[in-house]
Amino acid sequence: MGKRLVIIAPYPKGEAPSQRFRFEQYISYFEDQGYTIEFHSFLSNKTWKALYKEGSFFAKAFGVLGSFWRRFMLMFKLRSADVIFIHREASMIGPPMFEWIIAKVLRKKYIYDFDDAIWLPNYSDSNARFQRLKAYGKVKKVMKWAHVISAGNEHLSDFAKQYNSNVTIIPTTIDLVNVHTLATDQHVEKPIIGWTGTHTTMNYLEEIVPVLTELEQSHDFIFRVISNQAPSFELKSLEFVKWNKESEIEDLAKINIGIMPLTDTIWAKGKCGFKGLQYMALEIPSVMSPVGVNTSIVDHGKNGFLCNSQEEWKQTLIQLFENELLRKEIGKEGYLTVKKSYSFEANITNYLNLLNT
């Protein structure tokens, strides 16, 4: 019988990008290496679907109470675990009582993995009433008690090192063999600018809307937004595509230019650049704000573009609109960057080393 690896995560398997592209895509590989995998999400599928809807207060409350009960019962099953892997938090609200039980009562070592500045308040309007229950300060204790920490980028690593010296950086990765296997067709009459993300991050597009409004007067293009909710702004070029896990890659591969605007905040510095990496994996030229890890991923003008003002965004988009060859060249360089440093294959050894600690 192989080593027992218990994964403790906030969301149901296969639902959240932070889990799917951070560690879930490695699960079958871990099994091939002799690990017996147990996956325990805090939220059930039913509660997950209710949580980000407006209202549904009682459904959310009862669902979360059930989640706490399942987590409590799990504590009795962890003594025989060989490896415990906690992604972000064992419970989505309240103090770190489950991490405390694992570390201090059961005396078990655990790996702590995170990919955002989750010590900072960040929540959707639909769950604003619950945000005081999040106990953001618990992250520091969870880090302190961990045996080893896996951080998504250098900014997150620097924060974690204040509380734990055993920190390694593993980026959120792209599977170029089984998932991101397509390449966009740049030979088109009307180019498509694309953005993908949840409604909670759609506010980053506010900087770009005036640029696109101006460009609509001189260029013929489509602005495709792939998200769980339609945007509220109005553009003649806007095309909304509802995010679908089954067609996610096909929908992305129809984009000719991928954008990732960010505001320069502490929260944004903690982001792992995954949006841009998805574009690059499909040979889509990526245009990003020079915030956080984006400046490490993109070599401006070679494998992507970094834009710091609305005028820079405008001129870069015009350049890409009018030059099909440039779109192809930048797209291919972006793909090579992902393959070398941010792919599933390039980080397999990093994950195995993490588990073996």
NULUMMAR-559857 format. One record per residue (C-alpha): residue number from 1; residue in one letter; chain; x, y, z. Coordinates in steps of 0.02 Angstrom, whole numbers, plus 50000, padded with zeros to 5 digits. Each point is the difference from the previous one (the first is absolute). Layout:
<rs>
+-----+------+------+-------+-------+-------+
! pos ! code ! unit !    px !    py !    pz !
+-----+------+------+-------+-------+-------+
! NUM !    A !    A !     X !     Y !     Z !
...
+-----+------+------+-------+-------+-------+
</rs>
This chain:
<rs>
+-----+------+------+-------+-------+-------+
! pos ! code ! unit !    px !    py !    pz !
+-----+------+------+-------+-------+-------+
!   1 !    M !    A ! 50000 ! 50000 ! 50000 !
!   2 !    G !    A ! 50067 ! 50173 ! 49952 !
!   3 !    K !    A ! 50027 ! 50149 ! 50109 !
!   4 !    R !    A ! 49838 ! 50082 ! 50056 !
!   5 !    L !    A ! 49990 ! 50179 ! 49938 !
!   6 !    V !    A ! 49855 ! 50100 ! 50073 !
!   7 !    I !    A ! 49957 ! 50160 ! 49906 !
!   8 !    I !    A ! 49900 ! 50130 ! 50098 !
!   9 !    A !    A ! 49930 ! 50138 ! 49890 !
!  10 !    P !    A ! 49861 ! 50131 ! 50007 !
!  11 !    Y !    A ! 49907 ! 49956 ! 49840 !
!  12 !    P !    A ! 49929 ! 49842 ! 49918 !
!  13 !    K !    A ! 50118 ! 49911 ! 49882 !
!  14 !    G !    A ! 50000 ! 50064 ! 49822 !
!  15 !    E !    A ! 49911 ! 50164 ! 50035 !
!  16 !    A !    A ! 50123 ! 50135 ! 50052 !
!  17 !    P !    A ! 50141 ! 50055 ! 49884 !
!  18 !    S !    A ! 50117 ! 50028 ! 50148 !
!  19 !    Q !    A ! 49986 ! 49815 ! 50039 !
!  20 !    R !    A ! 49982 ! 49927 ! 49825 !
!  21 !    F !    A ! 50156 ! 50081 ! 49931 !
!  22 !    R !    A ! 50102 ! 50005 ! 50159 !
!  23 !    F !    A ! 49998 ! 49820 ! 50064 !
!  24 !    E !    A ! 49848 ! 49902 ! 49940 !
!  25 !    Q !    A ! 50077 ! 49969 ! 49829 !
!  26 !    Y !    A ! 50143 ! 49908 ! 50088 !
!  27 !    I !    A ! 49889 ! 49877 ! 50094 !
!  28 !    S !    A ! 50005 ! 49860 ! 49870 !
!  29 !    Y !    A ! 50189 ! 50020 ! 49991 !
!  30 !    F !    A ! 50014 ! 49985 ! 50189 !
!  31 !    E !    A ! 49899 ! 49840 ! 49990 !
!  32 !    D !    A ! 50121 ! 49933 ! 49869 !
!  33 !    Q !    A ! 50139 ! 50035 ! 50124 !
!  34 !    G !    A ! 49918 ! 49888 ! 50129 !
!  35 !    Y !    A ! 49896 ! 50124 ! 50101 !
!  36 !    T !    A ! 49823 ! 49958 ! 50056 !
!  37 !    I !    A ! 49904 ! 50163 ! 49983 !
!  38 !    E !    A ! 49857 ! 50062 ! 50108 !
!  39 !    F !    A ! 49921 ! 50166 ! 49953 !
!  40 !    H !    A ! 49897 ! 50092 ! 50132 !
!  41 !    S !    A ! 49920 ! 50166 ! 49952 !
!  42 !    F !    A ! 49926 ! 50115 ! 50131 !
!  43 !    L !    A ! 49849 ! 50043 ! 49892 !
!  44 !    S !    A ! 49886 ! 49869 ! 49925 !
!  45 !    N !    A ! 49951 ! 50020 ! 49818 !
!  46 !    K !    A ! 49827 ! 50060 ! 50052 !
!  47 !    T !    A ! 50067 ! 50132 ! 50120 !
!  48 !    W !    A ! 50131 ! 50055 ! 49872 !
!  49 !    K !    A ! 49863 ! 50036 ! 49873 !
!  50 !    A !    A ! 49896 ! 50097 ! 50128 !
!  51 !    L !    A ! 50142 ! 50100 ! 50074 !
!  52 !    Y !    A ! 50028 ! 50123 ! 49859 !
!  53 !    K !    A ! 49817 ! 50033 ! 49964 !
!  54 !    E !    A ! 49910 ! 50153 ! 50067 !
!  55 !    G !    A ! 49894 ! 49959 ! 50151 !
!  56 !    S !    A ! 49981 ! 49815 ! 50044 !
!  57 !    F !    A ! 50049 ! 50045 ! 50179 !
!  58 !    F !    A ! 49931 ! 49843 ! 50083 !
!  59 !    A !    A ! 50068 ! 49884 ! 49866 !
!  60 !    K !    A ! 50171 ! 50077 ! 50024 !
!  61 !    A !    A ! 49990 ! 49993 ! 50191 !
!  62 !    F !    A ! 49944 ! 49819 ! 50009 !
!  63 !    G !    A ! 50125 ! 49950 ! 49867 !
!  64 !    V !    A ! 50144 ! 50078 ! 50095 !
!  65 !    L !    A ! 49944 ! 49918 ! 50164 !
!  66 !    G !    A ! 50003 ! 49833 ! 49910 !
!  67 !    S !    A ! 50174 ! 50040 ! 49936 !
!  68 !    F !    A ! 50063 ! 50029 ! 50177 !
!  69 !    W !    A ! 49928 ! 49833 ! 50057 !
!  70 !    R !    A ! 50088 ! 49907 ! 49858 !
!  71 !    R !    A ! 50163 ! 50086 ! 50039 !
!  72 !    F !    A ! 49986 ! 49956 ! 50184 !
!  73 !    M !    A ! 49969 ! 49816 ! 49959 !
!  74 !    L !    A ! 50150 ! 50001 ! 49883 !
!  75 !    M !    A ! 50115 ! 50042 ! 50145 !
!  76 !    F !    A ! 49972 ! 49824 ! 50070 !
!  77 !    K !    A ! 50066 ! 49924 ! 49838 !
!  78 !    L !    A ! 50164 ! 50093 ! 49982 !
!  79 !    R !    A ! 50114 ! 49905 ! 50119 !
!  80 !    S !    A ! 50043 ! 49872 ! 49865 !
!  81 !    A !    A ! 50030 ! 50130 ! 49864 !
!  82 !    D !    A ! 50177 ! 50001 ! 49930 !
!  83 !    V !    A ! 49984 ! 50171 ! 49919 !
!  84 !    I !    A ! 49873 ! 50138 ! 50038 !
!  85 !    F !    A ! 49984 ! 50137 ! 49869 !
!  86 !    I !    A ! 49896 ! 50154 ! 50044 !
!  87 !    H !    A ! 49956 ! 50121 ! 49861 !
!  88 !    R !    A ! 49961 ! 50177 ! 50061 !
!  89 !    E !    A ! 49900 ! 49952 ! 50156 !
!  90 !    A !    A ! 49918 ! 49851 ! 50083 !
!  91 !    S !    A ! 49841 ! 50100 ! 50032 !
!  92 !    M !    A ! 49943 ! 50153 ! 49903 !
!  93 !    I !    A ! 49940 ! 50096 ! 50154 !
!  94 !    G !    A ! 50049 ! 50009 ! 50181 !
!  95 !    P !    A ! 50167 ! 49975 ! 50090 !
!  96 !    P !    A ! 50127 ! 49868 ! 49946 !
!  97 !    M !    A ! 49934 ! 49868 ! 50119 !
!  98 !    F !    A ! 50023 ! 49853 ! 49881 !
!  99 !    E !    A ! 50179 ! 50047 ! 49958 !
! 100 !    W !    A ! 50030 ! 50018 ! 50188 !
! 101 !    I !    A ! 49929 ! 49827 ! 50033 !
! 102 !    I !    A ! 50109 ! 49924 ! 49863 !
! 103 !    A !    A ! 50160 ! 50086 ! 50058 !
! 104 !    K !    A ! 49979 ! 50010 ! 50188 !
! 105 !    V !    A ! 49882 ! 49859 ! 50050 !
! 106 !    L !    A ! 50036 ! 49866 ! 49870 !
! 107 !    R !    A ! 50182 ! 50058 ! 49985 !
! 108 !    K !    A ! 49994 ! 49976 ! 49811 !
! 109 !    K !    A ! 50106 ! 50095 ! 49876 !
! 110 !    Y !    A ! 49909 ! 50083 ! 49856 !
! 111 !    I !    A ! 50042 ! 50086 ! 49837 !
! 112 !    Y !    A ! 49918 ! 50169 ! 49981 !
! 113 !    D !    A ! 49967 ! 50062 ! 49822 !
! 114 !    F !    A ! 49932 ! 50170 ! 49947 !
! 115 !    D !    A ! 49989 ! 50105 ! 49841 !
! 116 !    D !    A ! 49927 ! 50168 ! 50051 !
! 117 !    A !    A ! 50025 ! 50135 ! 50131 !
! 118 !    I !    A ! 49867 ! 49915 ! 50104 !
! 119 !    W !    A ! 50050 ! 50092 ! 50159 !
! 120 !    L !    A ! 49915 ! 50153 ! 49924 !
! 121 !    P !    A ! 49810 ! 50025 ! 49998 !
! 122 !    N !    A ! 49928 ! 49956 ! 49830 !
! 123 !    Y !    A ! 49819 ! 49947 ! 49974 !
! 124 !    S !    A ! 49854 ! 50010 ! 49880 !
! 125 !    D !    A ! 49850 ! 50114 ! 50029 !
! 126 !    S !    A ! 49887 ! 49846 ! 50014 !
! 127 !    N !    A ! 50096 ! 49944 ! 50155 !
! 128 !    A !    A ! 50041 ! 50167 ! 50080 !
! 129 !    R !    A ! 49901 ! 49956 ! 50157 !
! 130 !    F !    A ! 50113 ! 49850 ! 50030 !
! 131 !    Q !    A ! 50167 ! 50088 ! 49976 !
! 132 !    R !    A ! 50023 ! 50040 ! 50185 !
! 133 !    L !    A ! 50000 ! 49814 ! 50034 !
! 134 !    K !    A ! 50148 ! 49968 ! 49885 !
! 135 !    A !    A ! 50131 ! 50034 ! 50135 !
! 136 !    Y !    A ! 50132 ! 50054 ! 49874 !
! 137 !    G !    A ! 50133 ! 50009 ! 50135 !
! 138 !    K !    A ! 49996 ! 49812 ! 50023 !
! 139 !    V !    A ! 50111 ! 49978 ! 49846 !
! 140 !    K !    A ! 50153 ! 50052 ! 50100 !
! 141 !    K !    A ! 49970 ! 49864 ! 50129 !
! 142 !    V !    A ! 49966 ! 49868 ! 49868 !
! 143 !    M !    A ! 50166 ! 50046 ! 49919 !
! 144 !    K !    A ! 50092 ! 49995 ! 50165 !
! 145 !    W !    A ! 49937 ! 49825 ! 50043 !
! 146 !    A !    A ! 50035 ! 49928 ! 49826 !
! 147 !    H !    A ! 50146 ! 49883 ! 49971 !
! 148 !    V !    A ! 50031 ! 50073 ! 49826 !
! 149 !    I !    A ! 49912 ! 50134 ! 49896 !
! 150 !    S !    A ! 49971 ! 50002 ! 49813 !
! 151 !    A !    A ! 49972 ! 50178 ! 49935 !
! 152 !    G !    A ! 49943 ! 50048 ! 49826 !
! 153 !    N !    A ! 50125 ! 50141 ! 49971 !
! 154 !    E !    A ! 50142 ! 50098 ! 50079 !
! 155 !    H !    A ! 49888 ! 50133 ! 50079 !
! 156 !    L !    A ! 49899 ! 49866 ! 50090 !
! 157 !    S !    A ! 50160 ! 49910 ! 50048 !
! 158 !    D !    A ! 50073 ! 50158 ! 50079 !
! 159 !    F !    A ! 49844 ! 50020 ! 50106 !
! 160 !    A !    A ! 50002 ! 49817 ! 50056 !
! 161 !    K !    A ! 50184 ! 50008 ! 50048 !
! 162 !    Q !    A ! 49954 ! 50122 ! 50139 !
! 163 !    Y !    A ! 49916 ! 49853 ! 50089 !
! 164 !    N !    A ! 50087 ! 49845 ! 49933 !
! 165 !    S !    A ! 50175 ! 49979 ! 49929 !
! 166 !    N !    A ! 49957 ! 49842 ! 49902 !
! 167 !    V !    A ! 49918 ! 50077 ! 49846 !
! 168 !    T !    A ! 50011 ! 49945 ! 49818 !
! 169 !    I !    A ! 49928 ! 50084 ! 49845 !
! 170 !    I !    A ! 49894 ! 49895 ! 49882 !
! 171 !    P !    A ! 49905 ! 50100 ! 49869 !
! 172 !    T !    A ! 49822 ! 49962 ! 49948 !
! 173 !    T !    A ! 50030 ! 49891 ! 49848 !
! 174 !    I !    A ! 49932 ! 49959 ! 49828 !
! 175 !    D !    A ! 49976 ! 49824 ! 49930 !
! 176 !    L !    A ! 50058 ! 50014 ! 49819 !
! 177 !    V !    A ! 49975 ! 49814 ! 49965 !
! 178 !    N !    A ! 49822 ! 49966 ! 50059 !
! 179 !    V !    A ! 49913 ! 50169 ! 50022 !
! 180 !    H !    A ! 50074 ! 50150 ! 49910 !
! 181 !    T !    A ! 50029 ! 49906 ! 49838 !
! 182 !    L !    A ! 49933 ! 50126 ! 49873 !
! 183 !    A !    A ! 50077 ! 50150 ! 49913 !
! 184 !    T !    A ! 49903 ! 50152 ! 49943 !
! 185 !    D !    A ! 49980 ! 50040 ! 49815 !
! 186 !    Q !    A ! 50069 ! 50174 ! 49970 !
! 187 !    H !    A ! 49946 ! 50009 ! 49817 !
! 188 !    V !    A ! 49836 ! 50092 ! 50029 !
! 189 !    E !    A ! 49914 ! 50153 ! 49927 !
! 190 !    K !    A ! 49930 ! 50060 ! 50166 !
! 191 !    P !    A ! 50116 ! 49970 ! 50149 !
! 192 !    I !    A ! 49929 ! 49951 ! 50168 !
! 193 !    I !    A ! 50065 ! 50079 ! 50159 !
! 194 !    G !    A ! 49962 ! 49886 ! 50146 !
! 195 !    W !    A ! 49991 ! 50000 ! 50188 !
! 196 !    T !    A ! 49952 ! 49857 ! 50115 !
! 197 !    G !    A ! 49965 ! 50001 ! 50186 !
! 198 !    T !    A ! 49864 ! 49999 ! 50131 !
! 199 !    H !    A ! 49882 ! 50146 ! 50031 !
! 200 !    T !    A ! 50098 ! 50040 ! 50160 !
! 201 !    T !    A ! 50151 ! 50053 ! 49895 !
! 202 !    M !    A ! 49904 ! 50088 ! 49861 !
! 203 !    N !    A ! 50033 ! 50169 ! 50081 !
! 204 !    Y !    A ! 50176 ! 49992 ! 49928 !
! 205 !    L !    A ! 49924 ! 50029 ! 49828 !
! 206 !    E !    A ! 49943 ! 50175 ! 50047 !
! 207 !    E !    A ! 50169 ! 50070 ! 49947 !
! 208 !    I !    A ! 49985 ! 49921 ! 49828 !
! 209 !    V !    A ! 49819 ! 50043 ! 49956 !
! 210 !    P !    A ! 50040 ! 50183 ! 49952 !
! 211 !    V !    A ! 50143 ! 49937 ! 49891 !
! 212 !    L !    A ! 49887 ! 49876 ! 49910 !
! 213 !    T !    A ! 49866 ! 50132 ! 49979 !
! 214 !    E !    A ! 50125 ! 50112 ! 49912 !
! 215 !    L !    A ! 50068 ! 49857 ! 49894 !
! 216 !    E !    A ! 49825 ! 49956 ! 49942 !
! 217 !    Q !    A ! 50000 ! 50162 ! 49901 !
! 218 !    S !    A ! 50149 ! 49948 ! 49893 !
! 219 !    H !    A ! 50013 ! 49810 ! 50003 !
! 220 !    D !    A ! 49884 ! 49853 ! 49973 !
! 221 !    F !    A ! 50021 ! 49870 ! 50138 !
! 222 !    I !    A ! 49907 ! 49894 ! 50127 !
! 223 !    F !    A ! 50026 ! 50013 ! 50186 !
! 224 !    R !    A ! 49960 ! 49830 ! 50073 !
! 225 !    V !    A ! 49970 ! 49982 ! 50187 !
! 226 !    I !    A ! 49997 ! 49821 ! 50065 !
! 227 !    S !    A ! 49930 ! 49998 ! 50176 !
! 228 !    N !    A ! 49868 ! 49929 ! 50116 !
! 229 !    Q !    A ! 49900 ! 50162 ! 49988 !
! 230 !    A !    A ! 49973 ! 50127 ! 49861 !
! 231 !    P !    A ! 50090 ! 50167 ! 50020 !
! 232 !    S !    A ! 49899 ! 50156 ! 50037 !
! 233 !    F !    A ! 50095 ! 50120 ! 49887 !
! 234 !    E !    A ! 49942 ! 50040 ! 49824 !
! 235 !    L !    A ! 50110 ! 49981 ! 49846 !
! 236 !    K !    A ! 49950 ! 49976 ! 49819 !
! 237 !    S !    A ! 50137 ! 49869 ! 49983 !
! 238 !    L !    A ! 49949 ! 49901 ! 50155 !
! 239 !    E !    A ! 49966 ! 49814 ! 49985 !
! 240 !    F !    A ! 49960 ! 49905 ! 50160 !
! 241 !    V !    A ! 50036 ! 49814 ! 50011 !
! 242 !    K !    A ! 49944 ! 49912 ! 50157 !
! 243 !    W !    A ! 50143 ! 49902 ! 50076 !
! 244 !    N !    A ! 49982 ! 49813 ! 49977 !
! 245 !    K !    A ! 50127 ! 49875 ! 50065 !
! 246 !    E !    A ! 49968 ! 49883 ! 49855 !
! 247 !    S !    A ! 50031 ! 50131 ! 49864 !
! 248 !    E !    A ! 50121 ! 50112 ! 50095 !
! 249 !    I !    A ! 50153 ! 49966 ! 49892 !
! 250 !    E !    A ! 49905 ! 50007 ! 49836 !
! 251 !    D !    A ! 49923 ! 50167 ! 50049 !
! 252 !    L !    A ! 50170 ! 50070 ! 50048 !
! 253 !    A !    A ! 50083 ! 49937 ! 49840 !
! 254 !    K !    A ! 49887 ! 50112 ! 49896 !
! 255 !    I !    A ! 50083 ! 50154 ! 50076 !
! 256 !    N !    A ! 50136 ! 50090 ! 49899 !
! 257 !    I !    A ! 50059 ! 50119 ! 50137 !
! 258 !    G !    A ! 49986 ! 49961 ! 50185 !
! 259 !    I !    A ! 49996 ! 50139 ! 50129 !
! 260 !    M !    A ! 50034 ! 50001 ! 50187 !
! 261 !    P !    A ! 49982 ! 50175 ! 50074 !
! 262 !    L !    A ! 50033 ! 50020 ! 50186 !
! 263 !    T !    A ! 50006 ! 50144 ! 50122 !
! 264 !    D !    A ! 50161 ! 50012 ! 50099 !
! 265 !    T !    A ! 49936 ! 49946 ! 50171 !
! 266 !    I !    A ! 50068 ! 49884 ! 50134 !
! 267 !    W !    A ! 49867 ! 49872 ! 49953 !
! 268 !    A !    A ! 50044 ! 50006 ! 49814 !
! 269 !    K !    A ! 50185 ! 49978 ! 50039 !
! 270 !    G !    A ! 49956 ! 49830 ! 50073 !
! 271 !    K !    A ! 49916 ! 49936 ! 49841 !
! 272 !    C !    A ! 50091 ! 49864 ! 49904 !
! 273 !    G !    A ! 49973 ! 50062 ! 49823 !
! 274 !    F !    A ! 49898 ! 49848 ! 49952 !
! 275 !    K !    A ! 49886 ! 50094 ! 49881 !
! 276 !    G !    A ! 50150 ! 50055 ! 49898 !
! 277 !    L !    A ! 50077 ! 49826 ! 50006 !
! 278 !    Q !    A ! 49841 ! 49925 ! 49929 !
! 279 !    Y !    A ! 50007 ! 50119 ! 49852 !
! 280 !    M !    A ! 50184 ! 49965 ! 49971 !
! 281 !    A !    A ! 49973 ! 49811 ! 50007 !
! 282 !    L !    A ! 49880 ! 50017 ! 49852 !
! 283 !    E !    A ! 50123 ! 50110 ! 49902 !
! 284 !    I !    A ! 49894 ! 50154 ! 50033 !
! 285 !    P !    A ! 50104 ! 50160 ! 50021 !
! 286 !    S !    A ! 49971 ! 50061 ! 50177 !
! 287 !    V !    A ! 49986 ! 50183 ! 50049 !
! 288 !    M !    A ! 50015 ! 50023 ! 50188 !
! 289 !    S !    A ! 50021 ! 50133 ! 50133 !
! 290 !    P !    A ! 50177 ! 50005 ! 50073 !
! 291 !    V !    A ! 49941 ! 49946 ! 50173 !
! 292 !    G !    A ! 50072 ! 49863 ! 50109 !
! 293 !    V !    A ! 50054 ! 49838 ! 49917 !
! 294 !    N !    A ! 49947 ! 50065 ! 49828 !
! 295 !    T !    A ! 50167 ! 50089 ! 49987 !
! 296 !    S !    A ! 50090 ! 49834 ! 50025 !
! 297 !    I !    A ! 49893 ! 49906 ! 49874 !
! 298 !    V !    A ! 50004 ! 50128 ! 49860 !
! 299 !    D !    A ! 50154 ! 50062 ! 49908 !
! 300 !    H !    A ! 49923 ! 50156 ! 49924 !
! 301 !    G !    A ! 49993 ! 49994 ! 49810 !
! 302 !    K !    A ! 50069 ! 49823 ! 49991 !
! 303 !    N !    A ! 49874 ! 49879 ! 50076 !
! 304 !    G !    A ! 49864 ! 50125 ! 50045 !
! 305 !    F !    A ! 49969 ! 50182 ! 50043 !
! 306 !    L !    A ! 49993 ! 50101 ! 50162 !
! 307 !    C !    A ! 49893 ! 50158 ! 49997 !
! 308 !    N !    A ! 50002 ! 50130 ! 50138 !
! 309 !    S !    A ! 49879 ! 50132 ! 49933 !
! 310 !    Q !    A ! 49846 ! 50013 ! 49891 !
! 311 !    E !    A ! 50104 ! 50072 ! 49859 !
! 312 !    E !    A ! 50119 ! 49851 ! 50008 !
! 313 !    W !    A ! 49853 ! 49881 ! 49997 !
! 314 !    K !    A ! 49928 ! 50091 ! 49849 !
! 315 !    Q !    A ! 50161 ! 50000 ! 49899 !
! 316 !    T !    A ! 50041 ! 49819 ! 50041 !
! 317 !    L !    A ! 49827 ! 49940 ! 49949 !
! 318 !    I !    A ! 50009 ! 50098 ! 49837 !
! 319 !    Q !    A ! 50169 ! 49923 ! 49964 !
! 320 !    L !    A ! 49930 ! 49826 ! 50026 !
! 321 !    F !    A ! 49840 ! 50037 ! 49902 !
! 322 !    E !    A ! 50100 ! 50050 ! 49848 !
! 323 !    N !    A ! 50139 ! 49871 ! 50002 !
! 324 !    E !    A ! 49950 ! 49817 ! 49983 !
! 325 !    L !    A ! 50183 ! 49944 ! 49992 !
! 326 !    L !    A ! 50039 ! 50088 ! 50164 !
! 327 !    R !    A ! 49853 ! 49913 ! 50084 !
! 328 !    K !    A ! 50068 ! 49832 ! 49940 !
! 329 !    E !    A ! 50179 ! 50035 ! 50055 !
! 330 !    I !    A ! 49953 ! 50064 ! 50173 !
! 331 !    G !    A ! 49879 ! 49855 ! 50021 !
! 332 !    K !    A ! 50132 ! 49869 ! 49962 !
! 333 !    E !    A ! 50125 ! 50080 ! 50120 !
! 334 !    G !    A ! 49867 ! 50003 ! 50135 !
! 335 !    Y !    A ! 49967 ! 49815 ! 49975 !
! 336 !    L !    A ! 50186 ! 49960 ! 50017 !
! 337 !    T !    A ! 50006 ! 50100 ! 50163 !
! 338 !    V !    A ! 49857 ! 49898 ! 50072 !
! 339 !    K !    A ! 50077 ! 49836 ! 49942 !
! 340 !    K !    A ! 50168 ! 50040 ! 50080 !
! 341 !    S !    A ! 49947 ! 50070 ! 50169 !
! 342 !    Y !    A ! 49812 ! 49992 ! 50030 !
! 343 !    S !    A ! 49944 ! 49833 ! 49929 !
! 344 !    F !    A ! 49941 ! 49844 ! 50090 !
! 345 !    E !    A ! 50150 ! 49906 ! 49933 !
! 346 !    A !    A ! 50126 ! 50130 ! 50057 !
! 347 !    N !    A ! 49936 ! 49993 ! 50180 !
! 348 !    I !    A ! 49970 ! 49814 ! 50031 !
! 349 !    T !    A ! 50166 ! 49982 ! 50092 !
! 350 !    N !    A ! 49961 ! 50153 ! 50108 !
! 351 !    Y !    A ! 49837 ! 49920 ! 50059 !
! 352 !    L !    A ! 50080 ! 49831 ! 50034 !
! 353 !    N !    A ! 50136 ! 50085 ! 50102 !
! 354 !    L !    A ! 49864 ! 50092 ! 50096 !
! 355 !    L !    A ! 49908 ! 49839 ! 50043 !
! 356 !    N !    A ! 50161 ! 49913 ! 50049 !
! 357 !    T !    A ! 50041 ! 50132 ! 50129 !
+-----+------+------+-------+-------+-------+
</rs>
